[in-house]
């Protein structure tokens, strides 16, 4: 808040801003390509990553549940002896 009140922000903006920024922005717009709709072929990589992540998380879940089951089963086995 004090930086705004003392005028530092406006000073820095005046000192470091370029006056030809609008020209640069206008030149970039002329070179842009025509937009097109996305289709499923464009998104296959995304779905592939989603599928791999789902499989890895399922395997981690099953490994955790099986380790819990085995620890309980072996705990009962050793408790009976």
QUIJO-V757800 format. One record per residue. N is the residue number from 1. RES is the residue in one letter. PHI is phi in whole degrees, -180 to 180 (NA if undefined). PSI is psi in radians with two decimals (none if undefined). OMEGA is omega in degrees with one decimal (none if undefined). Layout:
# QUIJO-V757800
n->N res->RES phi->PHI psi->PSI omega->OMEGA
n->N res->RES phi->PHI psi->PSI omega->OMEGA
This chain:
# QUIJO-V757800
n->1 res->X phi->NA psi->-0.73 omega->-179.1
n->2 res->X phi->-67 psi->-0.54 omega->179.7
n->3 res->X phi->-67 psi->-0.64 omega->175.7
n->4 res->X phi->-68 psi->-0.74 omega->-176.6
n->5 res->X phi->-67 psi->-0.64 omega->-179.8
n->6 res->X phi->-80 psi->-0.22 omega->177.1
n->7 res->X phi->91 psi->0.18 omega->-179.6
n->8 res->X phi->-65 psi->-0.72 omega->-178.3
n->9 res->X phi->-62 psi->-0.84 omega->-179.9
n->10 res->X phi->-66 psi->-0.60 omega->177.4
n->11 res->X phi->-64 psi->-0.80 omega->179.8
n->12 res->X phi->-65 psi->-0.68 omega->178.9
n->13 res->X phi->-63 psi->-0.73 omega->178.8
n->14 res->X phi->-69 psi->-0.67 omega->-176.2
n->15 res->X phi->-72 psi->-0.71 omega->-171.9
n->16 res->X phi->-105 psi->-0.05 omega->180.0
n->17 res->X phi->-83 psi->2.58 omega->178.1
n->18 res->X phi->-96 psi->2.52 omega->-179.0
n->19 res->X phi->-84 psi->-0.31 omega->-177.9
n->20 res->X phi->-101 psi->0.41 omega->-179.1
n->21 res->X phi->-65 psi->-0.70 omega->-178.4
n->22 res->X phi->-64 psi->-0.59 omega->178.1
n->23 res->X phi->-67 psi->-0.69 omega->179.1
n->24 res->X phi->-66 psi->-0.70 omega->179.9
n->25 res->X phi->-68 psi->-0.66 omega->179.6
n->26 res->X phi->-69 psi->-0.63 omega->179.3
n->27 res->X phi->-68 psi->-0.60 omega->178.9
n->28 res->X phi->-68 psi->-0.55 omega->-179.2
n->29 res->X phi->-71 psi->-0.53 omega->-178.8
n->30 res->X phi->-70 psi->-0.46 omega->-176.9
n->31 res->X phi->-91 psi->0.01 omega->-175.5
n->32 res->X phi->-72 psi->2.60 omega->179.3
n->33 res->X phi->-85 psi->2.85 omega->178.1
n->34 res->X phi->-72 psi->2.38 omega->-179.8
n->35 res->X phi->-76 psi->2.58 omega->176.4
n->36 res->X phi->-137 psi->2.82 omega->-179.5
n->37 res->X phi->-75 psi->2.58 omega->174.6
n->38 res->X phi->-79 psi->2.53 omega->173.4
n->39 res->X phi->-127 psi->-3.13 omega->-175.9
n->40 res->X phi->-66 psi->-0.52 omega->178.0
n->41 res->X phi->-65 psi->-0.56 omega->178.2
n->42 res->X phi->-71 psi->-0.42 omega->-174.7
n->43 res->X phi->-106 psi->0.17 omega->-177.5
n->44 res->X phi->-64 psi->-0.64 omega->178.6
n->45 res->X phi->-64 psi->-0.67 omega->179.4
n->46 res->X phi->-65 psi->-0.78 omega->179.4
n->47 res->X phi->-68 psi->-0.55 omega->176.7
n->48 res->X phi->-65 psi->-0.79 omega->177.8
n->49 res->X phi->-64 psi->-0.70 omega->177.6
n->50 res->X phi->-62 psi->-0.75 omega->179.1
n->51 res->X phi->-65 psi->-0.75 omega->179.4
n->52 res->X phi->-64 psi->-0.73 omega->178.1
n->53 res->X phi->-64 psi->-0.68 omega->178.6
n->54 res->X phi->-66 psi->-0.72 omega->179.6
n->55 res->X phi->-66 psi->-0.75 omega->179.7
n->56 res->X phi->-64 psi->-0.73 omega->179.8
n->57 res->X phi->-68 psi->-0.63 omega->176.8
n->58 res->X phi->-65 psi->-0.74 omega->178.4
n->59 res->X phi->-64 psi->-0.68 omega->177.9
n->60 res->X phi->-65 psi->-0.71 omega->178.2
n->61 res->X phi->-63 psi->-0.81 omega->180.0
n->62 res->X phi->-65 psi->-0.65 omega->178.4
n->63 res->X phi->-65 psi->-0.71 omega->179.4
n->64 res->X phi->-67 psi->-0.77 omega->180.0
n->65 res->X phi->-66 psi->-0.69 omega->179.7
n->66 res->X phi->-69 psi->-0.62 omega->177.7
n->67 res->X phi->-68 psi->-0.65 omega->176.0
n->68 res->X phi->-64 psi->-0.75 omega->-179.7
n->69 res->X phi->-64 psi->-0.77 omega->-179.0
n->70 res->X phi->-67 psi->-0.65 omega->179.4
n->71 res->X phi->-67 psi->-0.65 omega->177.3
n->72 res->X phi->-69 psi->-0.74 omega->-179.0
n->73 res->X phi->-65 psi->-0.79 omega->179.5
n->74 res->X phi->-71 psi->-0.52 omega->176.3
n->75 res->X phi->-64 psi->-0.73 omega->177.4
n->76 res->X phi->-69 psi->-0.63 omega->179.9
n->77 res->X phi->-64 psi->-0.81 omega->-180.0
n->78 res->X phi->-73 psi->-0.45 omega->179.8
n->79 res->X phi->-73 psi->-0.52 omega->-179.2
n->80 res->X phi->-77 psi->-0.40 omega->-178.1
n->81 res->X phi->-87 psi->none omega->none
